[in-house]
Amino acid sequence: MAGDWIKLHRQSLDSQVFSDPVLWRLFCWCLMRANWKPGWFQGVEIPSGSFATGREAAGQQLGMSGIGWYRSMQKLQEFGLIELNPNNRFTVISVVKWSFFQNVEQQMNNERTTDEQQMNNERTTDEQQKNTIEEGKKEKKEKKEGGGGEVVMVFPVKGGSSWGLTKDVANELKARFPKKDRKTEYEKAVDWLESDNKNLKTPQGMKRFLATWLERSEDKQPVERMRTSADLLEETRLAMESRQKRYDAERLAREQAEQQSKEGG
């Protein structure tokens, strides 16, 4: 029955992904999770070769952290095997060239639609919704706290969840810190947050945290203090004292010389 099995090409043995157990497991997981025909998820149409999930739900299913799962998925995307389309509710994952390698169109033409197929498809959709319902609630909350727009980077936060930096917030920080290498600083911030659970912030505090992080790392030039009238008066007093000391020393030297001259005569 279509959708109950997938195809694997023998050339996969020579691929860069096959040499990495974690990435190979993730790629096979994507192949098995991908829809064999178009479906729906939380009111969004998901085409064949794609599926929707949440970071935390996927990480729990695979025994990984949510941020660790997302970073590994980004590597698969860099290799050109999948495409990631995140939003503030879930992430849509698409397997590149799915139809070509799986020959889905031929399967659909040769496979008759039956009541059993419909039941299996509904059961799969219900399972996806059940696995990601908690993540969906968290993502909705993050959308309210982080603002609208496309998510450009994710950060770990308290409670084992993650917070998405949207384009709107990123542009706001860019306007405040135009000369800073923000991407590098964001990566440093992620490493710092992950280094200790005590460093984690709440989703509500992430925007302020990033602004403070950038502000503290801002390259600041030393500013020369402006001289005041009091400074000028003090400088004049010191100069006069210096001249007076020189005058007194010279006068004393002359008097001593005259005294020695008289005593010698």
Steps between C-alpha positions, in 0.01 A plus 500: 500500500631847414636682800597179687854482361771724355783457249871539574755538223824298520698818434411602856786276616745747347331812635640732765189448710536120512841541670336689788272273710300789645436673166422170324245411771341843468482478120336157513259638760409782259438251220269295719316802641444672164144490361466271198208715385385856585338545840410763759653597834345764732317653205813514280528287186808277509607370155631151429862454602452738793380485859452735795637468851621702796860515620435372851261225388747380236790514746310293756404244235865461395657533845661837424471853628281732295790731410727201423238354268455832317875549450537149355206566270673818383801287400274278288369817338856616428564166325199568278295203626214685671348845526391659830214748510449603866225723630382595848285187533699215344761415236411359157771261378518409129716222356677629187410308178253285694275432199794415274660241729180356651299508172199616697288598199517150356411349836200727532382417145535124558358501854125512543356718774334279763336552837803343665730759337280780628502356852881464495542857380268634770679293765838641387366856514354443846832360621688803367258736670526308828883503493520874435202642687713606797764645269228684312386667822857606576551634147180705522623649826839577344329671208318730741819574693748515212295688243390404152706423194727224379725334760868553413663333803396300804626524859453256789291632789380381839264204510679303226339706226644743246442861396499617140671825401273646233599732218307784664699474824826438310447817295427696816829383655679572173381862514627534857836332436579554130879459530494175698550151355163388631506148352827423678371647825175301474701178458710592804180563694364155405823332615486691829138410562564132426809487722293506820127467566535784751576732209167431327246782480123505470348560154374837629852608591684391183463826307638702790776241551620531139494879514708495820736243346561717195535814709766345723692367201478830310842637407522826689755774427650689798341839537721794602356698789420862415713753688305735726578850636596339832760292315646817342520677838676202654748485214572875538555463876743214454692693233532805729623285789758343272627839385512628859708200609745557217527872588560424870765243413683741271485781763634270770785393273596865433493588870723205586742596225521860626555382859781271396657784302501734804645236727776431251591870466 
